[in-house]
Amino acid sequence: MTQWTSAVGAAQLARLLGSQQDRPAGPGTRRPPAYRALADGVRLLVLEGRVPVAARLPAERELALALSVSRTTVAAAYEALRAEGFLESRRGAGSWTAVPAGNPVPARGLEPLPPEALGSVIDLGCAALPAPEPWLTRAVRGALEELPPYAHTHGDYPAGLTALRATIADRYTARGIPTMPEQIMVTTGAMGAIDAICHLFSGRGERIAVESPSYANILQLMREAGARLVPVAMADGLTGWDVERWRQVLREAAPRLAYVVADFHNPTGALADEDQRRRLVEAARSAGTVVVADETMSELWLDEDVAMPPPVCAFDPAGSTVVTVGSASKAFWAGMRIGWVRAAPDVIRSLVAARAYADLGTPVLEQLAVNWLFGTGGWEHAVELRRGQARENRDALVAAVRRELPDWEFEVPRGGLTLWVRTGGLSGSRLAEAGERVGVRVPSGPRFGVDGAFEGYVRLPFTVGGAVAQEAAVRLAAAARLVESGRVGSGPAEGLRTFVA
């Protein structure tokens, strides 16, 4: 019986291997044999989750042609991977990726560490903070008081509770975007919202334009839905979008959807200005592309003098071009899995109808808790507490990284929860692997790109502060030294750079 569940083509694997870049080898440094470099490169892709476990690899001859190396080199690399437990083969079925017995299966997203691991590992993988107490407890108590009437019903509300839909609509109206409850659907977090939107608008094989870099978990969600991702590079620094690039992609690729984070972009922290928002909506309308505007970070400005531009949907009042996604998970607490969609009423009706074949609805008690926060002013107090905590963490992390890793480059964002860092020429993938050894978990840049882009970056979230931020930077510096010394892998970039296109 065939053991593989997916396949990686020769050209795709060559691109992924070619993205692995390292600082040039110093004088006297020995380069590994080509087969060893190839084996290490594939192993690193598996450990990172960028090539899934149980994925069929190309035949030796196909990969040799794609990499412009001898078939003997590929055969030796495959044999080394089999010996280490990262490859299994069967005559007639080919070879597929694996992990050695006893090793955890690598995650393809940015799942948080289990609580029992937090004592020994500093988790910089998940951009989420603890609940802003006492507001979580107060909200749950308020929800319990409102629960009895709903307990006498079936409990399924595919569009969301009427009261919460009305409250969310009122909040948009107060921001200058007149909105009816019929334009709102409550979802199970922003991920649930975007998943539903992708299934409604974009079938398998459809193009979706995405910022480059973009949020790793959303990129993976879209890949698994069968989308063809079209990356659009961000403007330099924290200046938002390059609208001319967007115009070109929308005109030439004609994507069905475009996914953007205008407010404190994840991972870069960029804030798109008012003119960029207006011009992007105009370009999307002309191209017939629906813009999915993720505003889950929109309330997380960290500097008091930040002037927030109007929401993206302000430039599309009818909701025919822009579908907005919001959430309580970033601004309040990740454990509060309440999100929402704002769109034209006919889009909301279609999303609600499709939900009968998905999750049916969102938990009632959590909806009541969020409605209590919105209705009592508790939301504003909780978000202000969250901003203060994130601000302190940001400043502590920035100071610690500058002190311990002076060669690393970044711009300090004025909001959001993440720092996008260029790692001084080191491989982000190897830093992630080395971090596991020294007790710090950090996601590498390629998780936030398409086809292996951003190897020279890592993302650092504002989830730790004070002494923990300092210790995290110390451990990252230790990981960097491991990579520089060549004790993580054996340098696939140096062995492959000469023959990967």
Disulfide bonds with the S-S distance in Angstrom:
none
